[in-house]
Amino acid sequence: MQVSFQARLEADLRQAMREGDVLRRSTIRLLRSEIHNEEIARQADLDDEGVLRVLSRQAQQRRDSIDAYARGNRPDLVEKEKAELGIILEYL
């Protein structure tokens, strides 16, 4: 039996909170919020394919932000976005 993406995100969020991993916790919360917003917009629960679309969109946003921050000479923000992208890519 395969676990749904949403169940995996929930379990990983609890684990991050137990471990005190602030970056992972905030990134997963953001992902869950984006999934919830998409469900509201569609007025239906998302299946795993829909969740993957949301995650892919979030990954692309991080890549775009990394490029923009690199051009703006903001290495601190580049590193933060790269760390978030790494977490998102674990689910893709």
C-alpha positions in Angstrom: 0.0 0.0 0.0 1.4 3.3 -1.0 1.0 6.3 1.2 -0.5 9.4 -0.4 1.6 12.6 -0.7 -0.6 14.4 1.7 -0.3 11.7 4.4 3.5 11.7 3.8 3.7 15.5 4.2 1.7 15.3 7.4 4.0 12.6 8.9 7.1 14.5 7.8 5.7 17.7 9.3 5.2 16.0 12.7 8.8 14.5 12.5 10.3 17.9 11.7 8.5 19.5 14.6 9.7 16.7 16.9 13.3 17.2 15.7 13.1 21.0 15.8 14.0 21.3 12.1 12.6 24.8 11.5 13.4 25.0 7.7 11.8 21.7 6.9 8.8 22.5 9.1 8.1 25.8 7.5 8.7 24.5 4.0 6.2 21.6 4.5 3.7 23.9 6.1 4.0 26.2 3.0 3.5 23.2 0.7 0.4 22.0 2.6 -1.0 25.5 2.5 -0.5 25.7 -1.3 -2.2 22.3 -1.7 -5.1 23.5 0.4 -5.4 26.7 -1.6 -5.5 24.7 -4.8 -8.2 22.4 -3.4 -10.2 25.5 -2.5 -9.8 26.9 -6.0 -10.8 23.6 -7.6 -13.5 23.0 -5.0 -12.3 19.4 -4.8 -9.7 17.3 -3.0 -6.5 16.8 -5.0 -5.3 13.4 -5.8 -1.5 12.6 -5.9 -1.2 13.8 -9.4 -2.7 17.2 -8.4 -0.4 17.4 -5.4 2.6 16.7 -7.7 1.5 19.6 -10.0 1.5 21.9 -6.9 4.9 20.6 -5.8 6.3 21.1 -9.3 5.0 24.6 -9.4 6.6 25.4 -6.0 9.9 23.9 -7.2 9.9 26.1 -10.3 9.1 29.2 -8.1 12.2 28.4 -6.0 14.3 28.0 -9.1 13.1 31.4 -10.4 13.7 33.0 -7.0 17.3 31.6 -6.9 18.0 33.2 -10.3 16.5 36.5 -9.2 18.3 36.6 -5.9 21.6 35.6 -7.6 21.3 38.5 -10.0 20.4 40.8 -7.1 23.6 39.7 -5.2 21.6 38.2 -2.3 23.6 35.0 -1.4 21.7 34.6 1.9 18.4 34.4 0.1 19.8 32.1 -2.6 20.9 29.6 0.1 17.5 29.7 1.8 15.7 29.1 -1.5 18.1 26.3 -2.4 17.5 24.6 0.9 13.7 24.8 0.4 14.1 23.5 -3.2 16.0 20.5 -1.8 13.2 19.7 0.5 10.6 20.0 -2.2 12.6 17.8 -4.6 12.6 15.0 -2.0 8.9 14.7 -2.8 9.2 14.9 -6.6 
